[in-house]
């Protein structure tokens, strides 16, 4: 859809794709993913919006942080500075999984910049079930191995676990793409660092979010109370999606975001 560019932020070169015209919308992928996770959603939204998709620090082409600080609030600060570097003082932000966690932390910490918030199977409540990849990276016996090597089969299994039962999106091309980006220099080690970072529980602050909020949730995804806790939030539930809704049903996600931002 558009060429990948990069810009220096916090000692990194943050890689990103940008396309379309109109109000700015920032799309944040989840852990173990990359800007490709929102590719089709971005394509659909670009008819009416300026759509920005970064590879988050520790993932994709952006790669590991020199300071190895993978706290969610640090991510939120880096993304705020990234948008400043792009000369975009205000924007809507949508995030999937970890990207959603970063998005709501950004809405809390920079409320004057976030015009609207969309949470797609976001994380941030302590009772959230951990995906297979994070469980693996937290195992003290396996951690050193995961830093150096991760079999392609493990990538495929992790992707299949992350999608809904009826999803057919996990094909050879998807596994190859995700495995290649995960295998870039430093990314596996960064994932282990991220998985073992102590994340302070900010869920008690979620009711302070003031941005208009849309919650997109798959019926079977647990540990989410954003619609309950964010004042005035709207929730839409996908009947059979998994954790990777932006890739499983991008048309549904894009249409919901488009309608919400109209």
NORURJO-V804771 format. One record per residue. N is the residue number from 1. RES is the residue in three letters. SS is DSSP state (alpha for helix, beta for strand, coil for the rest). Layout:
# NORURJO-V804771
N:RES:SS, N:RES:SS
This chain:
# NORURJO-V804771
1:UNK:coil, 2:UNK:coil, 3:UNK:coil, 4:UNK:beta, 5:UNK:beta, 6:UNK:beta, 7:UNK:beta, 8:UNK:beta, 9:UNK:beta, 10:UNK:coil, 11:UNK:coil, 12:UNK:beta, 13:UNK:beta, 14:UNK:beta, 15:UNK:beta, 16:UNK:beta, 17:UNK:beta, 18:UNK:beta, 19:UNK:beta, 20:UNK:coil, 21:UNK:coil, 22:UNK:coil, 23:UNK:beta, 24:UNK:beta, 25:UNK:beta, 26:UNK:beta, 27:UNK:beta, 28:UNK:beta, 29:UNK:coil, 30:UNK:coil, 31:UNK:coil, 32:UNK:coil, 33:UNK:coil, 34:UNK:coil, 35:UNK:alpha, 36:UNK:alpha, 37:UNK:alpha, 38:UNK:alpha, 39:UNK:alpha, 40:UNK:alpha, 41:UNK:alpha, 42:UNK:alpha, 43:UNK:alpha, 44:UNK:alpha, 45:UNK:alpha, 46:UNK:coil, 47:UNK:coil, 48:UNK:coil, 49:UNK:beta, 50:UNK:beta, 51:UNK:beta, 52:UNK:beta, 53:UNK:beta, 54:UNK:beta, 55:UNK:coil, 56:UNK:coil, 57:UNK:coil, 58:UNK:coil, 59:UNK:coil, 60:UNK:coil, 61:UNK:coil, 62:UNK:coil, 63:UNK:coil, 64:UNK:coil, 65:UNK:coil, 66:UNK:coil, 67:UNK:coil, 68:UNK:coil, 69:UNK:coil, 70:UNK:coil, 71:UNK:coil, 72:UNK:alpha, 73:UNK:alpha, 74:UNK:alpha, 75:UNK:alpha, 76:UNK:alpha, 77:UNK:alpha, 78:UNK:alpha, 79:UNK:alpha, 80:UNK:alpha, 81:UNK:alpha, 82:UNK:alpha, 83:UNK:alpha, 84:UNK:alpha, 85:UNK:alpha, 86:UNK:coil, 87:UNK:coil, 88:UNK:coil, 89:UNK:coil, 90:UNK:coil, 91:UNK:beta, 92:UNK:beta, 93:UNK:beta, 94:UNK:beta, 95:UNK:beta, 96:UNK:beta, 97:UNK:coil, 98:UNK:alpha, 99:UNK:alpha, 100:UNK:alpha, 101:UNK:alpha, 102:UNK:alpha, 103:UNK:alpha, 104:UNK:alpha, 105:UNK:alpha, 106:UNK:alpha, 107:UNK:alpha, 108:UNK:alpha, 109:UNK:alpha, 110:UNK:coil, 111:UNK:coil, 112:UNK:coil, 113:UNK:coil, 114:UNK:beta, 115:UNK:beta, 116:UNK:beta, 117:UNK:beta, 118:UNK:beta, 119:UNK:beta, 120:UNK:beta, 121:UNK:coil, 122:UNK:coil, 123:UNK:coil, 124:UNK:coil, 125:UNK:coil, 126:UNK:coil, 127:UNK:coil, 128:UNK:coil, 129:UNK:coil, 130:UNK:coil, 131:UNK:coil, 132:UNK:alpha, 133:UNK:alpha, 134:UNK:alpha, 135:UNK:alpha, 136:UNK:alpha, 137:UNK:alpha, 138:UNK:alpha, 139:UNK:coil, 140:UNK:coil, 141:UNK:coil, 142:UNK:coil, 143:UNK:alpha, 144:UNK:alpha, 145:UNK:alpha, 146:UNK:alpha, 147:UNK:alpha, 148:UNK:alpha, 149:UNK:coil, 150:UNK:coil, 151:UNK:coil, 152:UNK:alpha, 153:UNK:alpha, 154:UNK:alpha, 155:UNK:alpha, 156:UNK:alpha, 157:UNK:alpha, 158:UNK:alpha, 159:UNK:alpha, 160:UNK:alpha, 161:UNK:alpha, 162:UNK:alpha, 163:UNK:coil, 164:UNK:coil, 165:UNK:coil, 166:UNK:coil, 167:UNK:coil, 168:UNK:coil, 169:UNK:coil, 170:UNK:coil, 171:UNK:coil, 172:UNK:alpha, 173:UNK:alpha, 174:UNK:alpha, 175:UNK:alpha, 176:UNK:alpha, 177:UNK:alpha, 178:UNK:alpha, 179:UNK:alpha, 180:UNK:alpha, 181:UNK:alpha, 182:UNK:alpha, 183:UNK:coil, 184:UNK:coil, 185:UNK:coil, 186:UNK:coil, 187:UNK:alpha, 188:UNK:alpha, 189:UNK:alpha, 190:UNK:alpha, 191:UNK:alpha, 192:UNK:alpha, 193:UNK:alpha, 194:UNK:alpha, 195:UNK:alpha, 196:UNK:coil, 197:UNK:coil, 198:UNK:coil, 199:UNK:coil, 200:UNK:coil, 201:UNK:coil, 202:UNK:coil, 203:UNK:alpha, 204:UNK:alpha, 205:UNK:alpha, 206:UNK:alpha, 207:UNK:alpha, 208:UNK:alpha, 209:UNK:coil, 210:UNK:coil, 211:UNK:coil, 212:UNK:beta, 213:UNK:beta, 214:UNK:beta, 215:UNK:beta, 216:UNK:beta, 217:UNK:beta, 218:UNK:beta, 219:UNK:coil, 220:UNK:coil, 221:UNK:coil, 222:UNK:coil, 223:UNK:coil, 224:UNK:coil, 225:UNK:coil, 226:UNK:alpha, 227:UNK:alpha, 228:UNK:alpha, 229:UNK:alpha, 230:UNK:coil, 231:UNK:coil, 232:UNK:coil, 233:UNK:coil, 234:UNK:beta, 235:UNK:beta, 236:UNK:beta, 237:UNK:beta, 238:UNK:beta, 239:UNK:coil, 240:UNK:coil, 241:UNK:coil, 242:UNK:coil, 243:UNK:coil, 244:UNK:coil, 245:UNK:alpha, 246:UNK:alpha, 247:UNK:alpha, 248:UNK:alpha, 249:UNK:coil, 250:UNK:alpha, 251:UNK:alpha, 252:UNK:alpha, 253:UNK:alpha, 254:UNK:alpha, 255:UNK:alpha, 256:UNK:alpha, 257:UNK:alpha, 258:UNK:alpha, 259:UNK:alpha, 260:UNK:alpha, 261:UNK:alpha, 262:UNK:coil
